[in-house]
Amino acid sequence: MSEHPDCALIRRGYEAFGKGDMETLGTLMTADVIHHVPGDNVLSGHHKGREAVLDLYRRMGEETKGTLQVRLENVMVDGRGHAIAVHVTQGDRGDRGIEIHEAVFFTIVGGKVTDIDQCTQDIDESDAFWG
């Protein structure tokens, strides 16, 4: 059975993120993409536009001095332009480490990601790490 195109798109994005390949990531998003980050920390908020979203990803790498790793566990789609990805995030920031499950809800239009809504297993732990 072949993989749904929306699943393949999300997997390509995770692969590019893991390699730090911002050029490829940028091609998978619309110019007006928005990434919503939950919580109350330095990364929280609504990052609007492709460059702002890519800057968010660069900052994640900088804040963790390159230790941030995201291990994709599963991608599910509804066939109507929505995908949910479940992953484990690991990294170190200063003297603090994190290993936490997260899920991301993607909206896809015309084969590109238009909206990224991030959820976390433990918002307090995430805030403490990124605080």
All heavy atoms as an XYZ file, in Angstrom:
1010
protein
N       0.836     -1.164      0.000
C       0.000      0.000      0.000
C       0.892      1.242      0.000
O       1.861      1.326      0.740
C      -0.881     -0.013      1.268
C      -1.902      1.085      1.249
S      -2.904      1.283      2.749
C      -3.339     -0.331      3.263
N       0.580      2.202     -0.851
C       1.402      3.411     -0.926
C       0.986      4.407      0.159
O      -0.145      4.412      0.628
C       1.290      4.051     -2.306
O      -0.029      4.511     -2.515
N       1.928      5.242      0.518
C       1.695      6.232      1.563
C       0.913      7.420      1.005
O       1.164      7.874     -0.112
C       3.044      6.693      2.125
C       2.919      7.633      3.288
C       4.252      7.924      3.941
O       5.198      8.275      3.221
O       4.340      7.771      5.165
N      -0.008      7.928      1.792
C      -0.783      9.100      1.406
C       0.175     10.281      1.199
O       1.141     10.444      1.953
C      -1.807      9.430      2.486
C      -2.796     10.456      2.082
N      -2.514     11.801      2.146
C      -4.047     10.335      1.577
C      -3.569     12.481      1.711
N      -4.514     11.615      1.364
N      -0.055     11.131      0.188
C       0.845     12.265     -0.076
C       1.022     13.203      1.123
O       2.107     13.755      1.307
C       0.172     12.999     -1.243
C      -0.760     12.032     -1.846
C      -1.135     11.036     -0.798
N      -0.017     13.374      1.936
C       0.125     14.245      3.113
C       1.060     13.627      4.152
O       1.832     14.328      4.801
C      -1.241     14.561      3.731
C      -2.094     15.441      2.830
O      -1.560     16.040      1.868
O      -3.315     15.530      3.093
N       1.003     12.303      4.308
C       1.954     11.619      5.201
C       3.383     11.799      4.685
O       4.295     12.104      5.458
C       1.650     10.125      5.283
S       0.334      9.665      6.399
N       3.552     11.605      3.393
C       4.887     11.739      2.798
C       5.421     13.157      2.985
O       6.604     13.350      3.292
C       4.837     11.375      1.316
N       4.556     14.150      2.837
C       4.960     15.549      3.028
C       5.461     15.776      4.455
O       6.533     16.365      4.660
C       3.765     16.470      2.741
C       3.964     17.949      3.047
C       4.901     18.589      2.034
C       2.616     18.666      3.070
N       4.717     15.295      5.421
C       5.103     15.490      6.825
C       6.393     14.732      7.132
O       7.291     15.268      7.799
C       3.961     15.058      7.766
C       2.695     15.890      7.491
C       4.397     15.156      9.228
C       2.883     17.396      7.508
N       6.536     13.539      6.620
C       7.779     12.781      6.845
C       8.982     13.499      6.226
O      10.061     13.544      6.827
C       7.658     11.365      6.281
C       6.756     10.483      7.090
C       6.776      9.034      6.587
N       5.685      8.280      7.149
C       5.638      7.819      8.394
N       6.653      8.034      9.209
N       4.598      7.138      8.815
N       8.798     14.079      5.036
C       9.886     14.859      4.417
C      10.256     16.046      5.300
O      11.433     16.372      5.450
C       9.474     15.354      3.033
C       9.618     14.334      1.936
C       9.564     14.915      0.525
N       8.474     15.839      0.279
C       7.245     15.498     -0.103
N       6.928     14.239     -0.282
N       6.324     16.420     -0.323
N       9.254     16.666      5.895
C       9.513     17.792      6.783
C      10.296     17.386      8.019
O      11.247     18.064      8.411
N       9.913     16.289      8.624
C      10.645     15.811      9.805
C      12.079     15.435      9.443
O      13.006     15.711     10.205
C       9.922     14.625     10.452
C       8.900     15.041     11.486
C       7.618     15.415     11.111
C       9.224     15.066     12.835
C       6.672     15.791     12.050
C       8.294     15.445     13.786
C       7.025     15.810     13.398
O       6.107     16.199     14.339
N      12.253     14.807      8.291
C      13.598     14.438      7.855
C      14.452     15.695      7.650
O      15.603     15.758      8.091
C      13.521     13.628      6.561
C      14.867     13.154      6.071
C      14.765     12.328      4.793
O      13.737     11.662      4.575
O      15.736     12.373      4.007
N      13.888     16.703      6.994
C      14.627     17.951      6.762
C      14.936     18.647      8.088
O      16.051     19.150      8.282
C      13.822     18.872      5.845
N      13.968     18.672      9.008
C      14.193     19.288     10.313
C      15.354     18.595     11.021
O      16.233     19.256     11.575
C      12.917     19.206     11.166
C      13.050     19.848     12.506
C      12.735     21.185     12.685
C      13.484     19.124     13.617
C      12.852     21.794     13.934
C      13.609     19.722     14.861
C      13.293     21.062     15.023
N      15.350     17.263     10.994
C      16.408     16.494     11.652
C      17.790     16.771     11.095
O      18.791     16.686     11.801
N      17.862     17.128      9.814
C      19.147     17.435      9.172
C      19.494     18.918      9.258
O      20.558     19.323      8.793
C      19.095     17.029      7.698
C      18.983     15.549      7.462
C      18.862     15.269      5.976
C      18.765     13.789      5.691
N      18.555     13.526      4.253
N      18.561     19.720      9.793
C      18.793     21.161      9.818
C      18.677     21.779      8.433
O      19.232     22.851      8.179
N      17.948     21.134      7.545
C      17.811     21.563      6.155
C      16.644     22.549      6.019
O      15.538     22.181      5.643
C      17.607     20.337      5.261
C      17.510     20.662      3.785
O      17.513     21.863      3.421
O      17.403     19.707      2.996
N      16.919     23.808      6.340
C      15.881     24.832      6.322
C      15.409     25.138      4.896
O      14.252     25.504      4.690
C      16.374     26.112      6.986
C      16.697     25.954      8.450
S      15.285     25.434      9.413
C      16.070     24.361     10.593
N      16.273     24.950      3.924
C      15.886     25.208      2.538
C      14.758     24.260      2.120
O      13.733     24.687      1.582
C      17.088     25.063      1.608
C      16.759     25.427      0.182
C      17.995     25.393     -0.712
O      19.114     25.613     -0.225
O      17.803     25.124     -1.919
N      14.943     22.971      2.385
C      13.897     22.008      2.060
C      12.646     22.270      2.872
O      11.529     22.250      2.337
C      14.394     20.562      2.276
O      15.467     20.306      1.368
C      13.285     19.552      2.067
N      12.805     22.521      4.165
C      11.632     22.817      5.003
C      10.824     23.974      4.424
O       9.596     23.913      4.377
C      12.071     23.165      6.435
C      12.160     22.022      7.416
C      12.741     22.510      8.730
C      10.840     21.345      7.626
N      11.500     24.997      4.001
C      10.823     26.163      3.445
C       9.987     25.834      2.221
O       8.927     26.432      2.015
N      10.431     24.872      1.422
C       9.682     24.506      0.216
C       8.405     23.732      0.542
O       7.533     23.598     -0.310
C      10.530     23.656     -0.757
O      10.781     22.376     -0.169
C      11.820     24.358     -1.121
N       8.294     23.220      1.750
C       7.136     22.421      2.144
C       6.023     23.262      2.760
O       4.960     22.734      3.081
C       7.576     21.337      3.135
C       8.709     20.422      2.671
C       9.079     19.438      3.769
C       8.355     19.701      1.385
N       6.273     24.577      2.928
C       5.330     25.472      3.595
C       4.874     26.572      2.655
O       5.609     26.985      1.770
C       6.007     26.167      4.786
C       6.595     25.292      5.810
S       7.499     26.336      6.986
C       8.568     25.136      7.709
N       3.677     27.092      2.923
C       3.219     28.279      2.208
C       3.941     29.498      2.778
O       4.477     29.453      3.886
C       1.695     28.472      2.364
O       1.375     28.631      3.744
C       0.926     27.303      1.761
N       3.949     30.580      2.026
C       4.605     31.807      2.480
C       3.968     32.353      3.749
O       4.639     32.970      4.580
C       4.572     32.867      1.382
N       2.655     32.111      3.932
C       1.946     32.659      5.094
C       1.685     31.618      6.189
O       0.793     31.782      7.017
C       0.632     33.306      4.652
C      -0.317     32.320      3.990
O       0.095     31.180      3.682
O      -1.491     32.693      3.778
N       2.474     30.551      6.212
C       2.333     29.514      7.229
C       2.391     30.125      8.630
O       3.056     31.146      8.851
C       3.433     28.438      7.051
C       4.816     29.006      7.284
C       3.173     27.229      7.941
N       1.697     29.501      9.572
C       1.744     29.920     10.976
C       2.052     28.692     11.823
O       1.428     27.644     11.658
C       0.414     30.541     11.443
C       0.051     31.749     10.598
C       0.502     30.932     12.923
C      -1.327     32.323     10.919
N       3.012     28.822     12.744
C       3.314     27.768     13.716
C       2.921     28.293     15.092
O       3.467     29.287     15.555
C       4.800     27.409     13.687
C       5.142     26.223     14.531
N       5.983     25.242     14.102
C       4.752     25.845     15.782
C       6.109     24.327     15.048
N       5.363     24.683     16.079
N       1.977     27.601     15.733
C       1.475     27.974     17.057
C       2.209     27.131     18.101
O       2.116     25.908     18.078
C      -0.028     27.706     17.163
C      -0.817     28.260     16.019
N      -1.280     29.557     15.996
C      -1.216     27.683     14.854
C      -1.949     29.747     14.870
N      -1.917     28.643     14.152
N       2.936     27.793     19.001
C       3.684     27.102     20.053
C       2.989     27.378     21.383
O       2.818     28.541     21.768
C       5.151     27.581     20.109
C       5.908     26.868     21.219
C       5.837     27.363     18.760
N       2.596     26.320     22.108
C       1.866     26.512     23.358
C       2.768     26.944     24.503
O       3.994     26.925     24.390
C       1.289     25.119     23.631
C       2.321     24.189     23.065
C       2.832     24.901     21.823
N       2.139     27.293     25.595
C       2.867     27.555     26.829
C       3.202     29.009     27.046
O       2.691     29.909     26.370
N       4.088     29.188     28.011
C       4.540     30.517     28.416
C       6.059     30.466     28.562
O       6.591     30.329     29.660
C       3.859     30.908     29.733
C       4.191     32.325     30.169
O       4.615     33.138     29.319
O       4.050     32.621     31.371
N       6.741     30.519     27.417
C       8.202     30.445     27.427
C       8.748     31.259     26.258
O       7.978     31.880     25.528
C       8.662     28.977     27.389
C       8.201     28.245     26.147
O       8.646     28.547     25.034
N       7.295     27.286     26.305
N      10.040     31.222     26.062
C      10.670     32.071     25.046
C      10.254     31.733     23.616
O      10.410     32.561     22.717
C      12.220     32.039     25.153
C      12.681     32.573     26.494
C      12.772     30.640     24.912
N       9.715     30.545     23.390
C       9.303     30.145     22.046
C       7.797     30.235     21.828
O       7.328     30.132     20.696
C       9.767     28.714     21.755
C      11.268     28.450     21.843
C      11.554     26.985     21.567
C      12.044     29.354     20.905
N       7.033     30.409     22.895
C       5.569     30.413     22.814
C       5.050     31.527     21.917
O       5.666     32.582     21.798
C       4.956     30.588     24.205
O       5.279     29.509     25.027
N       3.908     31.253     21.313
C       3.249     32.279     20.519
C       2.944     31.795     19.121
O       3.024     30.611     18.808
N       2.568     32.751     18.289
C       2.174     32.479     16.914
C       3.255     33.032     15.985
O       3.418     34.243     15.886
C       0.828     33.124     16.610
C      -0.222     32.766     17.615
N      -0.809     31.523     17.663
C      -0.745     33.472     18.641
C      -1.666     31.503     18.661
N      -1.645     32.653     19.276
N       3.974     32.145     15.359
C       5.061     32.516     14.459
C       4.484     32.547     13.051
O       4.156     31.495     12.489
C       6.229     31.538     14.604
C       6.719     31.446     16.016
N       7.737     32.237     16.479
C       6.297     30.703     17.069
C       7.937     31.962     17.760
N       7.076     31.034     18.135
N       4.345     33.750     12.501
C       3.609     33.951     11.244
C       4.552     34.221     10.082
O       5.375     35.124     10.147
C       2.638     35.116     11.402
C       1.618     34.885     12.487
C       0.715     36.089     12.699
C      -0.242     35.818     13.845
N      -1.126     36.942     14.098
N       4.383     33.418      9.044
C       5.193     33.571      7.837
C       6.332     32.563      7.802
O       6.867     32.166      8.835
N       6.687     32.155      6.594
C       7.719     31.129      6.404
C       9.024     31.486      7.114
O       9.610     30.655      7.816
C       7.968     30.911      4.909
C       8.981     29.824      4.621
C       9.277     29.695      3.130
N       8.102     29.334      2.382
C       7.666     29.999      1.311
N       8.317     31.049      0.857
N       6.578     29.599      0.673
N       9.496     32.708      6.942
C      10.777     33.085      7.556
C      10.701     33.077      9.075
O      11.655     32.663      9.742
C      11.256     34.429      7.031
C      11.797     34.362      5.612
C      12.825     33.262      5.399
O      13.783     33.143      6.198
O      12.669     32.485      4.430
N       9.574     33.501      9.637
C       9.414     33.475     11.101
C       9.411     32.035     11.621
O       9.997     31.741     12.676
C       8.138     34.194     11.512
N       8.766     31.132     10.889
C       8.736     29.728     11.295
C      10.133     29.116     11.185
O      10.596     28.432     12.102
C       7.703     28.934     10.462
C       7.819     27.441     10.733
C       6.290     29.433     10.760
N      10.830     29.385     10.103
C      12.191     28.871      9.961
C      13.113     29.459     11.025
O      13.983     28.765     11.559
C      12.725     29.128      8.553
C      11.988     28.380      7.437
C      12.531     28.801      6.073
C      12.071     26.875      7.613
N      12.918     30.724     11.368
C      13.696     31.342     12.453
C      13.415     30.650     13.786
O      14.326     30.469     14.600
C      13.393     32.830     12.564
C      14.056     33.644     11.469
O      14.968     33.132     10.789
O      13.644     34.814     11.278
N      12.154     30.263     14.019
C      11.802     29.506     15.225
C      12.613     28.214     15.279
O      13.199     27.887     16.319
C      10.303     29.196     15.234
C       9.829     28.149     16.238
C       9.979     28.665     17.675
C       8.385     27.749     15.953
N      12.680     27.493     14.170
C      13.409     26.221     14.143
C      14.911     26.444     14.345
O      15.568     25.676     15.049
C      13.149     25.476     12.840
C      11.689     25.148     12.617
C      11.211     24.895     11.350
C      10.768     25.103     13.666
C       9.874     24.590     11.123
C       9.436     24.813     13.458
C       8.993     24.562     12.182
O       7.674     24.268     11.960
N      15.429     27.500     13.743
C      16.852     27.822     13.956
C      17.107     28.135     15.432
O      18.113     27.697     16.005
C      17.261     29.015     13.097
C      17.370     28.706     11.621
C      17.828     29.936     10.820
N      17.654     29.715      9.403
C      16.658     30.229      8.669
N      15.768     31.045      9.211
N      16.583     29.951      7.386
N      16.195     28.889     16.023
C      16.358     29.265     17.434
C      16.326     28.033     18.333
O      17.070     27.960     19.312
C      15.282     30.255     17.850
C      15.495     30.746     19.260
C      14.706     31.961     19.574
N      15.003     32.392     20.935
C      14.228     33.158     21.643
N      13.113     33.636     21.126
N      14.556     33.484     22.876
N      15.463     27.076     18.018
C      15.421     25.838     18.810
C      16.796     25.164     18.810
O      17.268     24.699     19.838
C      14.382     24.875     18.236
C      12.965     25.283     18.443
S      11.878     24.150     17.517
C      10.337     24.430     18.350
N      17.419     25.134     17.646
C      18.755     24.554     17.548
C      19.785     25.347     18.316
O      20.632     24.782     19.006
N      19.705     26.674     18.218
C      20.649     27.536     18.931
C      20.480     27.417     20.434
O      21.464     27.325     21.178
C      20.457     28.988     18.493
C      20.886     29.255     17.065
C      20.401     30.600     16.543
O      19.760     31.370     17.298
O      20.640     30.877     15.348
N      19.238     27.457     20.898
C      18.957     27.402     22.342
C      19.436     26.095     22.970
O      19.759     26.052     24.147
C      17.462     27.582     22.612
C      16.921     28.959     22.292
C      17.211     29.985     23.373
O      17.458     29.604     24.533
O      17.192     31.188     23.045
N      19.466     25.026     22.169
C      19.886     23.720     22.684
C      21.306     23.362     22.239
O      21.733     22.224     22.422
C      18.916     22.613     22.215
O      18.930     22.553     20.786
C      17.503     22.864     22.734
N      21.987     24.323     21.645
C      23.360     24.116     21.167
C      23.467     22.858     20.293
O      24.416     22.080     20.390
C      24.341     24.076     22.326
C      24.405     25.382     23.101
C      25.559     25.398     24.050
C      25.662     26.633     24.909
N      25.100     27.857     24.559
N      22.442     22.667     19.452
C      22.452     21.568     18.499
C      22.075     20.211     19.060
O      22.150     19.211     18.343
N      21.655     20.142     20.323
C      21.323     18.840     20.913
C      19.882     18.412     20.651
O      19.535     17.252     20.896
C      21.547     18.838     22.436
O      20.630     19.755     23.054
C      22.982     19.201     22.784
N      19.048     19.314     20.155
C      17.635     19.004     19.956
C      17.460     17.922     18.893
O      17.981     18.028     17.784
C      16.861     20.252     19.533
C      15.347     20.072     19.460
C      14.774     19.918     20.869
C      14.710     21.250     18.760
N      16.734     16.875     19.261
C      16.405     15.793     18.346
C      14.909     15.531     18.437
O      14.339     15.550     19.523
C      17.153     14.519     18.700
C      18.645     14.636     18.563
C      19.330     13.328     18.947
O      18.696     12.303     19.173
N      20.646     13.371     19.018
N      14.299     15.298     17.292
C      12.878     14.985     17.238
C      12.742     13.640     16.532
O      13.146     13.499     15.382
C      12.096     16.090     16.500
C      10.638     15.719     16.375
C      12.250     17.420     17.226
N      12.217     12.664     17.257
C      12.069     11.306     16.719
C      10.592     11.070     16.389
O       9.760     10.942     17.278
C      12.576     10.280     17.727
C      12.594      8.857     17.196
C      13.163      7.864     18.206
N      12.260      7.666     19.336
C      12.491      8.081     20.583
N      13.597      8.721     20.882
N      11.620      7.844     21.538
N      10.288     11.026     15.111
C       8.923     10.833     14.644
C       8.459      9.415     14.961
O       9.144      8.448     14.643
C       8.851     11.088     13.139
C       7.475     10.968     12.487
C       6.512     12.004     13.051
C       7.609     11.124     10.976
N       7.293      9.301     15.594
C       6.736      7.991     15.905
C       5.617      7.595     14.953
O       5.503      6.426     14.603
C       6.225      7.965     17.351
C       7.340      8.038     18.366
C       6.857      7.845     19.785
O       5.641      8.008     20.064
O       7.706      7.539     20.636
N       4.777      8.552     14.552
C       3.651      8.208     13.709
C       3.089      9.443     13.027
O       3.161     10.543     13.580
C       2.552      7.547     14.553
C       1.673      6.618     13.755
O       1.679      6.645     12.528
N       0.911      5.801     14.449
N       2.524      9.249     11.854
C       1.803     10.293     11.131
C       0.459      9.718     10.723
O       0.391      8.599     10.199
C       2.560     10.759      9.865
C       1.772     11.839      9.137
C       3.953     11.248     10.206
N      -0.592     10.478     10.965
C      -1.947     10.069     10.589
C      -2.600     11.208      9.824
O      -2.371     12.374     10.136
C      -2.762      9.749     11.837
C      -2.227      8.551     12.617
S      -2.718      8.566     14.339
C      -1.402      9.538     15.068
N      -3.394     10.866      8.812
C      -4.071     11.884      8.002
C      -5.562     11.582      7.922
O      -5.999     10.458      8.166
C      -3.489     11.963      6.573
C      -2.022     12.363      6.605
C      -3.666     10.658      5.825
N      -6.325     12.612      7.555
C      -7.764     12.411      7.356
C      -8.143     12.422      5.878
O      -9.304     12.256      5.535
C      -8.575     13.450      8.133
C      -8.431     14.862      7.611
O      -7.672     15.094      6.646
O      -9.088     15.759      8.169
N      -7.183     12.660      4.991
C      -7.463     12.686      3.564
C      -8.157     13.964      3.115
O      -8.544     14.094      1.962
N      -8.310     14.924      4.031
C      -8.969     16.195      3.727
C      -8.077     17.387      4.070
O      -8.558     18.470      4.335
C     -10.294     16.311      4.485
C     -11.312     15.253      4.092
C     -12.573     15.309      4.952
N     -12.240     14.919      6.313
C     -12.545     15.639      7.397
N     -13.195     16.756      7.310
N     -12.203     15.219      8.601
N      -6.766     17.153      4.083
C      -5.838     18.255      4.321
C      -5.391     18.430      5.755
O      -4.865     19.481      6.112
N      -5.569     17.402      6.570
C      -5.099     17.470      7.957
C      -4.206     16.274      8.246
O      -4.483     15.165      7.803
C      -6.271     17.466      8.943
C      -7.205     18.595      8.740
N      -8.473     18.417      8.257
C      -7.049     19.933      8.915
C      -9.077     19.590      8.160
N      -8.230     20.529      8.553
N      -3.168     16.520      9.015
C      -2.271     15.450      9.449
C      -1.906     15.681     10.901
O      -1.794     16.831     11.351
C      -1.012     15.422      8.590
N      -1.731     14.594     11.623
C      -1.251     14.652     12.999
C       0.024     13.822     13.065
O       0.037     12.672     12.614
C      -2.286     14.102     13.992
C      -3.539     14.963     13.987
C      -1.688     14.008     15.393
C      -4.679     14.411     14.813
N       1.060     14.425     13.603
C       2.320     13.718     13.795
C       2.591     13.625     15.294
O       2.386     14.589     16.026
C       3.459     14.457     13.101
N       3.042     12.462     15.729
C       3.411     12.247     17.127
C       4.914     11.983     17.146
O       5.416     11.175     16.356
C       2.642     11.057     17.734
C       3.080     10.792     19.167
C       1.132     11.302     17.659
N       5.610     12.695     18.030
C       7.059     12.535     18.106
C       7.549     12.686     19.543
O       6.808     13.128     20.414
C       7.775     13.537     17.189
C       7.574     14.966     17.579
N       6.722     15.806     16.908
C       8.120     15.721     18.571
C       6.746     17.001     17.465
N       7.589     16.968     18.475
N       8.793     12.304     19.744
C       9.475     12.519     21.017
C      10.557     13.555     20.778
O      11.347     13.437     19.842
C      10.099     11.219     21.563
C      10.902     11.499     22.823
C       9.032     10.178     21.825
N      10.559     14.584     21.614
C      11.584     15.618     21.554
C      12.573     15.384     22.676
O      12.181     15.161     23.823
C      10.952     17.022     21.715
O      10.055     17.244     20.631
C      12.008     18.106     21.746
N      13.856     15.431     22.344
C      14.933     15.305     23.321
C      15.920     16.428     23.100
O      16.150     16.833     21.956
C      15.671     13.977     23.158
C      14.870     12.763     23.491
C      15.678     11.508     23.238
O      15.965     11.186     22.088
N      16.051     10.826     24.298
N      16.488     16.904     24.185
C      17.523     17.914     24.046
C      18.009     18.393     25.393
O      17.460     18.036     26.438
N      19.042     19.204     25.345
C      19.616     19.810     26.538
C      19.678     21.307     26.338
O      19.977     21.785     25.241
C      21.029     19.266     26.797
C      21.016     17.784     27.091
O      20.272     17.363     27.999
O      21.747     17.038     26.406
N      19.399     22.015     27.405
C      19.473     23.475     27.390
C      20.041     23.914     28.731
O      19.395     23.753     29.764
C      18.088     24.075     27.169
C      18.093     25.560     26.964
C      16.730     26.025     26.449
N      16.741     27.453     26.283
C      16.129     28.311     27.094
N      15.426     27.871     28.121
N      16.221     29.601     26.868
N      21.263     24.432     28.692
C      21.932     24.753     29.947
C      22.140     23.478     30.748
O      22.622     22.486     30.228
N      21.719     23.484     32.018
C      21.874     22.299     32.863
C      20.597     21.458     32.915
O      20.449     20.602     33.765
C      22.297     22.705     34.274
C      21.275     23.599     34.965
O      20.293     24.015     34.319
O      21.472     23.890     36.165
N      19.688     21.703     31.990
C      18.392     21.016     31.986
C      18.243     20.183     30.710
O      18.603     20.615     29.629
C      17.286     22.054     32.055
C      15.909     21.493     32.247
C      14.929     22.656     32.446
N      13.706     22.298     33.058
C      13.511     21.945     34.319
N      14.533     21.875     35.126
N      12.332     21.649     34.780
N      17.700     18.993     30.865
C      17.404     18.143     29.727
C      15.907     17.902     29.630
O      15.164     18.144     30.582
N      15.491     17.432     28.476
C      14.075     17.113     28.295
C      13.943     15.908     27.382
O      14.757     15.703     26.477
C      13.288     18.322     27.724
C      11.778     18.105     27.900
C      13.656     18.573     26.267
C      10.956     19.360     27.648
N      12.953     15.097     27.661
C      12.499     14.026     26.780
C      10.987     13.997     26.952
O      10.495     13.640     28.029
C      13.117     12.681     27.135
C      12.668     11.600     26.174
C      13.405     10.287     26.377
O      14.459     10.268     27.032
O      12.911      9.278     25.853
N      10.264     14.407     25.910
C       8.834     14.629     26.054
C       8.097     14.280     24.762
O       8.613     14.520     23.672
C       8.582     16.102     26.473
C       7.182     16.327     26.960
C       8.956     17.059     25.368
C       6.999     17.672     27.671
N       6.928     13.686     24.907
C       6.079     13.419     23.747
C       5.361     14.699     23.341
O       4.907     15.459     24.195
C       5.029     12.343     24.069
C       5.515     10.962     23.856
N       6.114     10.233     24.861
C       5.500     10.178     22.761
C       6.442      9.052     24.389
N       6.088      8.985     23.107
N       5.277     14.891     22.047
C       4.535     16.022     21.498
C       3.744     15.542     20.288
O       4.053     14.503     19.709
C       5.491     17.149     21.085
C       6.218     17.757     22.265
C       7.161     18.866     21.886
O       7.869     18.736     20.867
O       7.196     19.857     22.623
N       2.728     16.312     19.941
C       1.948     16.050     18.736
C       1.796     17.366     18.001
O       1.733     18.431     18.614
C       0.586     15.462     19.089
N       1.764     17.268     16.687
C       1.620     18.461     15.869
C       0.470     18.215     14.893
O       0.425     17.183     14.220
C       2.923     18.781     15.110
C       2.759     20.049     14.286
C       4.086     18.917     16.073
N      -0.451     19.179     14.855
C      -1.594     19.119     13.950
C      -1.286     20.044     12.783
O      -1.067     21.245     12.976
C      -2.863     19.565     14.681
C      -4.100     19.506     13.836
C      -4.754     18.306     13.635
C      -4.608     20.648     13.246
C      -5.901     18.246     12.856
C      -5.745     20.603     12.463
C      -6.393     19.396     12.272
N      -1.224     19.476     11.584
C      -0.885     20.229     10.382
C      -2.127     20.429      9.519
O      -2.928     19.514      9.365
C       0.131     19.457      9.528
C       1.465     19.239     10.173
C       1.710     18.098     10.922
C       2.491     20.161     10.020
C       2.946     17.876     11.498
C       3.741     19.947     10.593
C       3.965     18.806     11.337
N      -2.242     21.608      8.923
C      -3.218     21.852      7.873
C      -2.435     21.978      6.575
O      -1.428     22.692      6.516
C      -4.031     23.130      8.137
O      -4.684     22.994      9.406
C      -5.074     23.361      7.055
N      -2.909     21.264      5.550
C      -2.198     21.186      4.274
C      -3.142     21.619      3.159
O      -4.264     21.122      3.059
C      -1.704     19.744      4.026
C      -0.771     19.323      5.170
C      -1.034     19.620      2.667
C      -0.536     17.832      5.257
N      -2.672     22.573      2.344
C      -3.452     23.051      1.207
C      -2.531     23.052     -0.013
O      -1.433     23.606      0.040
C      -4.011     24.470      1.455
C      -4.733     24.994      0.222
C      -4.940     24.487      2.667
N      -2.981     22.432     -1.079
C      -2.188     22.415     -2.305
C      -0.834     21.761     -2.149
O       0.132     22.165     -2.793
N      -0.741     20.773     -1.260
C       0.514     20.057     -1.072
C       1.547     20.779     -0.235
O       2.707     20.381     -0.199
N       1.115     21.850      0.463
C       2.033     22.594      1.338
C       1.381     22.815      2.690
O       0.160     22.943      2.810
C       2.409     23.934      0.726
C       3.243     23.767     -0.537
C       3.887     25.059     -0.949
C       4.664     24.840     -2.224
N       6.055     25.114     -2.082
N       2.201     22.905      3.720
C       1.728     23.136      5.084
C       1.373     24.610      5.241
O       2.180     25.489      4.921
C       2.795     22.723      6.109
C       2.379     23.096      7.520
C       3.092     21.230      6.008
N       0.150     24.868      5.741
C      -0.310     26.242      5.954
C      -0.442     26.596      7.433
O      -0.429     27.768      7.786
C      -1.676     26.487      5.293
O      -2.658     25.669      5.926
C      -1.628     26.193      3.813
N      -0.602     25.575      8.282
C      -0.792     25.834      9.714
C      -0.202     24.676     10.499
O      -0.372     23.511     10.119
C      -2.285     25.975     10.031
C      -2.532     26.595     11.384
O      -2.389     27.827     11.501
O      -2.852     25.848     12.333
N       0.497     25.006     11.583
C       1.161     24.023     12.430
C       0.757     24.329     13.861
O       1.096     25.384     14.391
C       2.694     24.113     12.278
C       3.098     23.978     10.812
C       3.385     23.085     13.159
C       4.521     24.449     10.517
N       0.020     23.421     14.471
C      -0.461     23.628     15.834
C       0.171     22.570     16.727
O      -0.142     21.385     16.633
C      -1.987     23.519     15.866
C      -2.601     24.246     17.036
O      -1.870     24.656     17.947
O      -3.832     24.407     17.021
N       1.079     23.008     17.581
C       1.892     22.114     18.398
C       1.228     21.867     19.749
O       0.718     22.794     20.377
C       3.258     22.780     18.590
C       4.264     21.992     19.359
C       5.589     22.737     19.406
O       5.963     23.429     18.465
N       6.292     22.606     20.511
N       1.251     20.625     20.202
C       0.753     20.248     21.525
C       1.850     19.472     22.247
O       2.679     18.833     21.606
C      -0.491     19.378     21.411
S      -1.883     20.173     20.596
N       1.826     19.522     23.563
C       2.861     18.854     24.330
C       2.256     17.998     25.438
O       1.175     18.300     25.937
C       3.862     19.876     24.911
O       4.918     19.178     25.557
C       3.203     20.824     25.885
N       2.954     16.959     25.807
C       2.513     16.031     26.838
C       2.444     16.706     28.207
O       1.552     16.425     28.989
C       3.499     14.857     26.876
C       3.252     13.821     27.925
C       4.340     12.764     27.913
O       5.484     13.029     27.530
N       3.997     11.563     28.300
N       3.383     17.594     28.483
C       3.459     18.243     29.795
C       3.868     19.701     29.589
O       5.039     20.019     29.445
C       4.478     17.510     30.664
C       4.533     18.025     32.092
O       4.162     19.199     32.333
O       4.964     17.252     32.970
N       2.874     20.566     29.581
C       3.133     21.973     29.271
C       4.024     22.636     30.320
O       4.859     23.479     29.988
C       1.813     22.739     29.048
C       2.069     23.933     28.144
C       1.140     23.121     30.332
C       0.854     24.411     27.412
N       3.894     22.223     31.584
C       4.744     22.802     32.639
C       6.205     22.405     32.439
O       7.112     23.235     32.601
C       4.253     22.377     34.021
C       2.901     22.974     34.369
O       2.574     24.073     33.851
O       2.155     22.345     35.146
N       6.435     21.149     32.079
C       7.805     20.684     31.833
C       8.403     21.396     30.614
O       9.558     21.805     30.623
C       7.822     19.168     31.629
C       9.189     18.600     31.326
C      10.200     18.738     32.457
O       9.803     18.954     33.610
O      11.411     18.642     32.160
N       7.593     21.554     29.588
C       8.047     22.254     28.382
C       8.400     23.705     28.718
O       9.449     24.226     28.292
C       6.966     22.193     27.316
O       7.406     22.787     26.122
N       7.544     24.373     29.479
C       7.817     25.761     29.889
C       9.092     25.855     30.719
O       9.890     26.768     30.559
C       6.642     26.342     30.667
C       5.499     26.784     29.791
O       5.689     26.912     28.560
O       4.404     27.014     30.338
N       9.300     24.895     31.615
C      10.497     24.904     32.463
C      11.750     24.741     31.606
O      12.766     25.412     31.832
C      10.424     23.815     33.515
N      11.685     23.877     30.609
C      12.832     23.643     29.733
C      13.137     24.871     28.880
O      14.283     25.312     28.800
C      12.583     22.419     28.839
C      13.729     22.128     27.902
C      14.895     21.548     28.369
C      13.641     22.452     26.563
C      15.958     21.291     27.511
C      14.691     22.191     25.688
C      15.849     21.615     26.168
N      12.111     25.417     28.227
C      12.307     26.536     27.320
C      12.275     27.888     28.038
O      12.599     28.897     27.425
C      11.277     26.523     26.199
C      11.428     25.375     25.265
C      10.588     24.313     25.144
C      12.469     25.164     24.326
N      11.042     23.456     24.178
C      12.211     23.961     23.653
C      13.614     25.882     23.976
C      13.030     23.449     22.663
C      14.437     25.375     22.974
C      14.147     24.180     22.336
N      11.889     27.893     29.311
C      11.724     29.132     30.093
C      12.885     30.040     29.996
O      12.880     31.219     29.917
